[in-house]
Amino acid sequence: MTSNIEVIEGIDADGKREVTVACPLCQSENNVNASGYRANNSGVFVNGLTYGVECNSCQSDFGFKAAG
């Protein structure tokens, strides 16, 4: 089974420890901390990687792609 999760492109996150990303469904802002992802040994977001998020308000899943 394939899941169609919307991915937001171009979030300025490269090298940051935390970003705020708006949910594409409800537009609620979500604070996302890089240390919550296993791929981040240094605790910062990495340019070019896609990160999955569950919205704090509507619980929908979406992703964002870190850009620099």
C-alpha positions in Angstrom: 0.0 0.0 0.0 1.3 3.4 -0.9 0.7 6.5 1.2 0.4 9.9 -0.5 1.9 12.3 2.0 2.3 15.9 1.0 5.9 17.2 1.1 6.6 20.9 1.5 9.6 21.8 -0.5 12.3 24.4 0.2 12.0 24.9 4.0 15.0 26.9 5.1 16.2 24.4 7.7 19.8 23.5 6.8 22.0 23.6 9.9 19.1 24.7 12.2 18.1 22.9 15.3 14.4 23.8 15.1 12.0 25.1 12.4 8.4 26.1 12.2 6.4 24.4 9.5 2.7 25.1 8.6 0.5 22.0 8.1 -0.7 21.9 4.5 -4.1 20.7 5.6 -5.1 23.0 8.5 -2.4 25.6 8.3 -1.5 25.2 12.0 2.2 26.0 12.8 4.3 23.1 14.0 7.6 23.6 15.8 9.9 20.7 14.7 13.1 19.9 16.5 15.9 18.2 14.6 17.1 16.1 17.6 13.9 14.0 17.2 15.2 12.4 14.0 17.7 9.5 14.0 19.4 10.8 10.8 20.7 13.8 12.7 23.7 12.8 14.7 24.7 16.5 15.1 21.2 17.7 16.1 20.6 19.9 13.1 18.5 19.6 9.9 20.5 18.5 6.8 20.0 20.1 3.4 18.2 17.8 0.9 16.7 15.4 3.4 13.0 15.0 3.8 11.5 14.9 7.3 8.1 13.5 8.3 5.8 15.4 10.7 2.5 14.7 12.4 0.5 18.0 12.8 0.0 18.9 16.5 -3.5 20.2 15.7 -5.2 17.9 13.2 -2.8 14.9 13.5 -2.4 14.6 9.7 1.0 13.4 8.4 3.1 15.5 6.1 6.7 16.1 5.3 9.1 18.9 4.5 12.4 19.0 2.6 15.2 20.9 4.2 16.9 23.5 2.0 19.8 25.8 2.7 
